[in-house]
Amino acid sequence: MADLSTSYMGVALKNPIVVAASSISNYVDKVKKVEEIGAGALVIRSLFEEQIQYDQSTMQDFLERAANISPEIHSSFYPPMEDTGPREHLMWVEKTRRAVEMPIFASLNAVSPGAWVDYAKQLEETGIAGLEVNYYIVAADPNVPGSDLEKALIDIVAKVTDAVSIPVAVKLSPYYTSTPNVVKGLAEAGAKGVVMFNRFLQPDIDVDTESLVNDMRYSSSQEMKVPLRWVALLYGRTEMDLILNTGIHSGKDVVKAILAGAAAVQSASALLDNGLPYISTMLMELQAWMDEKDYKSLDEFRGKVSQKNVEDAFGFERAQYMQLLMAQQ
């Protein structure tokens, strides 16, 4: 039987399927089930600084209104504000990490420079195997050049990697003009992995109510093509681990990711859509494909269909990727 083990930023995994940050991590019993079924690791849903700020602001407003009615309400029934903040999330991360033996990675989304470092340190103290920097910014200001946004990201990653000893990955946006240059900067800043790509909420418009509609739909396998192409282009050009996220819906999708050069994959939509036991289906498909091809380990075919390992590198770069991939299978 083929060996499915791999490495994620230096952390040993029994297989390349990592459960992506999602609502699955909201329940310890589901995390335990994920481990029981066979996932290689799990990323806990992000610690969002903006959510913390909103919750603190909402609570403070409530307490101030309540105090105007009765001063005793604040002191008698509600905790001091210093007990709020990231504490609840940090306790949840540690509780989850203690409940399983598989590697648990945390995710962090902050907005202020100091918070990135402060929260990263606190997350490290929970005993996580690594940290995922979930950087998200809407570049809507026409006066801010793209280079400034890229520098801000790289500076934040450098500060975080200097502050913690655990490996740090960056969940990258697909919208940078020069993805290879950004990846190079992240590596120089100390990141050990890059997750390709972050899948952002894209609001729709309801024409009947003439209002925005916010809904997060599950991904599809077709959405895998963009990260698949970039993993294949970057394999061999960076020492960081390349993690393919978005569109992983089958064992064959995992195969494609490894052929392109991925160290591991992240999947959530397929599990939310098909149920947690679907992990075992994906693993069986991966195992069956490797047995059919007589591959004994992932390393034997990792990057085989990357730009680095094809004859027509120029043609590959000119968007012939999927034809090359299909020709190799």
DRENMI-308235 format. One record per residue (C-alpha): x, y, z. Coordinates in steps of 0.1 Angstrom, whole numbers, padded with zeros to 4 digits, always signed. Layout:
<atoms>
XYZ...
</atoms>
This chain:
<atoms>
+0000+0000+0000+0013+0035-0009+0026+0058+0017+0004+0090+0019+0025+0108+0044+0037+0143+0037+0050+0175+0055+0032+0208+0060+0057+0235+0069+0079+0209+0086+0050+0193+0105+0046+0156+0097+0011+0147+0084-0001+0111+0078-0018+0123+0046-0021+0155+0026-0058+0163+0033-0060+0192+0057-0095+0204+0068-0096+0241+0060-0107+0268+0084-0145+0265+0085-0175+0259+0108-0163+0223+0112-0138+0235+0138-0166+0251+0159-0174+0217+0175-0149+0195+0193-0169+0164+0185-0166+0172+0148-0129+0178+0150-0125+0144+0168-0146+0128+0140-0124+0144+0114-0094+0128+0131-0111+0094+0134-0120+0094+0097-0084+0101+0088-0077+0138+0080-0040+0147+0081-0046+0180+0100-0071+0208+0106-0070+0246+0106-0092+0262+0132-0115+0290+0121-0098+0324+0122-0094+0347+0152-0108+0379+0137-0097+0411+0153-0125+0430+0137-0151+0407+0153-0134+0412+0187-0135+0450+0182-0172+0448+0172-0181+0426+0201-0163+0448+0226-0179+0480+0212-0213+0464+0213-0209+0453+0249-0195+0486+0259-0225+0504+0243-0249+0481+0261-0232+0486+0295-0232+0524+0291-0269+0524+0283-0276+0500+0311-0257+0521+0336-0279+0551+0327-0309+0530+0339-0292+0515+0369-0256+0518+0380-0257+0485+0397-0263+0466+0364-0227+0471+0352-0210+0459+0384-0234+0432+0395-0242+0413+0363-0215+0419+0337-0178+0410+0337-0151+0437+0334-0141+0445+0299-0106+0431+0303-0122+0396+0304-0134+0400+0268-0113+0401+0236-0096+0370+0222-0097+0350+0254-0127+0329+0245-0112+0320+0211-0078+0312+0226-0094+0289+0252-0113+0271+0223-0082+0266+0203-0064+0251+0233-0094+0229+0241-0096+0216+0206-0058+0211+0203-0059+0190+0235-0088+0169+0223-0069+0153+0193-0035+0140+0183-0035+0152+0147-0018+0186+0141-0040+0216+0147-0032+0249+0130-0046+0283+0140-0057+0311+0117-0054+0348+0124-0070+0378+0107-0061+0411+0123-0062+0447+0111-0038+0467+0133+0000+0459+0132+0003+0454+0169-0026+0430+0171-0010+0407+0145+0020+0401+0167+0001+0401+0200-0025+0376+0189+0001+0354+0171+0020+0351+0204-0011+0342+0223-0021+0316+0197+0013+0301+0199+0009+0296+0236-0021+0273+0230+0003+0247+0217-0007+0248+0180+0015+0232+0154+0016+0263+0132-0002+0295+0123-0019+0307+0091-0019+0344+0084-0053+0351+0069-0046+0385+0054-0075+0403+0037-0078+0438+0025-0101+0454-0001-0079+0476-0024-0106+0502-0030-0085+0534-0024-0073+0547-0058-0046+0567-0041-0029+0536-0027-0006+0517-0051-0004+0479-0052+0032+0480-0041+0022+0496-0008-0004+0468-0001+0022+0442-0009+0048+0458+0014+0022+0460+0042+0015+0423+0039+0052+0413+0038+0060+0436+0068+0032+0421+0089+0045+0385+0080+0080+0395+0090+0068+0408+0123+0048+0377+0130+0076+0353+0121+0100+0372+0143+0076+0370+0172+0068+0333+0172+0088+0301+0169+0061+0280+0152+0060+0278+0114+0038+0305+0097+0019+0301+0064+0002+0329+0045-0033+0325+0030-0027+0345-0001-0051+0365-0022-0053+0355-0059-0054+0392-0070-0018+0403-0068-0003+0415-0101+0029+0395-0096+0022+0365-0075+0057+0351-0077+0072+0383-0065+0048+0384-0035+0057+0348-0027+0094+0356-0029+0088+0385-0004+0069+0362+0020+0097+0337+0019+0122+0364+0027+0100+0375+0055+0102+0341+0071+0070+0323+0060+0073+0286+0056+0042+0280+0035+0017+0298+0012-0019+0287+0009-0033+0293-0026-0058+0309-0025-0081+0327+0000-0117+0325-0011-0134+0358-0004-0170+0366+0001-0184+0382-0030-0217+0400-0023-0246+0398-0048-0274+0422-0055-0311+0413-0050-0329+0432-0077-0363+0428-0060-0352+0445-0027-0324+0465-0044-0300+0456-0017-0268+0436-0012-0270+0399-0005-0242+0383+0014-0240+0345+0011-0211+0321+0011-0216+0294-0014-0196+0262-0014-0167+0260-0039-0167+0237-0069-0139+0216-0086-0139+0242-0114-0125+0268-0089-0094+0246-0085-0080+0257-0119-0065+0290-0108-0047+0278-0077-0037+0246-0095-0020+0267-0122-0001+0289-0098+0011+0260-0077+0025+0244-0108+0041+0276-0119+0057+0282-0085+0069+0247-0077+0107+0246-0076+0108+0284-0075+0103+0287-0037+0114+0268-0007+0081+0274+0009+0055+0246+0010+0027+0252-0015-0008+0244-0001-0037+0242-0026-0069+0256-0012-0103+0260-0030-0119+0234-0053-0107+0202-0037-0137+0179-0040-0123+0144-0047-0093+0122-0044-0085+0129-0080-0084+0167-0072-0058+0158-0045-0038+0139-0072-0039+0170-0094-0027+0192-0066+0003+0169-0059+0011+0166-0096+0013+0203-0097+0036+0204-0067+0015+0209-0036+0028+0197-0003-0008+0193+0009-0044+0205+0002-0071+0222+0022-0107+0212+0018-0139+0223+0036-0167+0227+0010-0166+0191+0000-0170+0180+0036-0197+0204+0044-0216+0193+0012-0210+0156+0015-0205+0150+0052-0173+0144+0072-0170+0107+0062-0163+0119+0027-0127+0124+0038-0123+0086+0037-0137+0085+0001-0111+0111-0010-0083+0091+0007-0094+0059-0010-0095+0076-0044-0060+0089-0038-0048+0055-0027-0064+0037-0056-0049+0061-0081-0014+0057-0066-0018+0019-0066-0029+0019-0102+0001+0040-0112+0025+0020-0089+0035+0051-0069+0048+0042-0035+0049+0078-0021+0036+0113-0029+0072+0124-0035+0074+0101-0065+0049+0122-0085+0049+0156-0066+0055+0183-0092+0056+0160-0121+0033+0183-0141+0047+0215-0128+0063+0240-0152+0097+0229-0138+0093+0194-0151+0076+0198-0185+0094+0200-0218+0075+0231-0231+0079+0256-0203+0069+0285-0224+0038+0268-0236+0030+0259-0200+0033+0295-0190+0010+0306-0218-0020+0289-0202-0017+0254-0217-0017+0240-0182-0049+0219-0182-0040+0202-0215-0007+0192-0200-0022+0180-0168-0048+0158-0186-0021+0144-0209-0002+0131-0179-0031+0112-0164
</atoms>
